[in-house]
Amino acid sequence: MHIENAIPGILGKTITGVIVKRVSNTRSPTSQVFLVFSDNTYFELYSDTGVITSTSSLSPGGMPEVRKYMSDIAEVSVDAWLDEHGRVIQKT
């Protein structure tokens, strides 16, 4: 998974924009989500097999709640956060 390599560069950034793109033909990727950051960088999430879906609103909770959410059927493959000194802590 390439996202594991990108996590240290993403944590702590401020998201200033989100762009969603869908390809209208059979080209790949079929859908993309771009997180645009305040330092003029961006991170892309994409799907080659279909539309990236999401919930329609923010959910209450933090890291503990996300770790627990659907834990009976899904396991965490990457867990990363900033510690109190701004250092990236990552478990895979």
C-alpha positions in Angstrom: 0.0 0.0 0.0 1.5 3.3 -1.1 -0.5 5.3 1.5 1.9 4.0 4.2 4.7 5.9 2.6 2.7 9.1 2.4 1.4 9.2 5.9 4.4 11.0 7.5 4.0 13.8 4.9 0.3 14.2 5.4 0.0 14.3 9.2 -0.1 17.8 10.6 -1.0 19.5 7.4 -3.9 21.8 7.0 -6.5 20.8 4.4 -7.6 23.9 2.4 -9.5 22.3 -0.4 -11.0 19.0 -1.6 -11.4 18.2 -5.3 -13.4 15.1 -6.5 -13.0 14.0 -10.1 -14.8 11.2 -12.0 -13.7 10.0 -15.4 -16.5 9.8 -17.9 -15.0 7.1 -20.1 -13.3 3.8 -19.5 -9.9 5.3 -18.6 -8.2 4.5 -15.2 -8.5 5.7 -12.5 -12.3 6.0 -12.6 -12.5 8.3 -9.6 -10.2 10.5 -7.6 -10.2 12.6 -4.5 -7.5 15.2 -4.0 -6.8 16.7 -0.5 -5.2 20.1 -1.1 -3.0 21.5 1.7 -2.1 25.0 2.8 1.6 24.5 1.8 0.6 24.1 -1.9 0.9 20.3 -1.9 -1.9 17.7 -2.5 -2.6 14.0 -1.8 -4.6 11.9 -4.2 -6.9 9.0 -3.3 -8.2 7.0 -6.3 -10.0 3.9 -7.4 -9.4 1.9 -10.6 -12.5 -0.2 -10.1 -15.3 2.2 -9.3 -16.3 5.4 -7.6 -14.7 6.3 -4.3 -17.6 6.5 -1.9 -17.9 8.3 1.4 -20.3 9.2 4.2 -22.2 12.4 3.7 -21.1 14.2 6.9 -18.4 14.3 9.6 -18.7 11.7 12.3 -18.0 12.5 16.0 -14.9 10.8 17.5 -11.2 10.5 17.3 -8.6 7.8 16.8 -10.0 5.4 19.5 -13.5 5.6 18.0 -12.2 5.0 14.4 -10.1 2.0 15.6 -13.2 0.5 17.2 -15.6 1.2 14.4 -16.5 -2.0 12.5 -13.6 -3.8 14.3 -15.6 -7.0 14.2 -15.2 -7.2 10.4 -12.3 -5.0 9.5 -8.8 -4.8 10.9 -6.5 -1.7 11.0 -3.7 -2.1 8.4 -2.1 1.3 9.0 -2.4 3.4 12.2 -0.5 6.7 12.3 -0.7 9.9 14.3 1.3 12.9 15.6 2.6 12.6 19.2 2.7 15.6 21.5 6.0 16.7 20.0 4.8 16.6 16.4 6.6 13.3 15.6 4.9 10.8 13.3 4.0 7.5 15.1 3.0 4.8 12.6 2.0 1.2 13.2 1.5 -1.2 10.3 
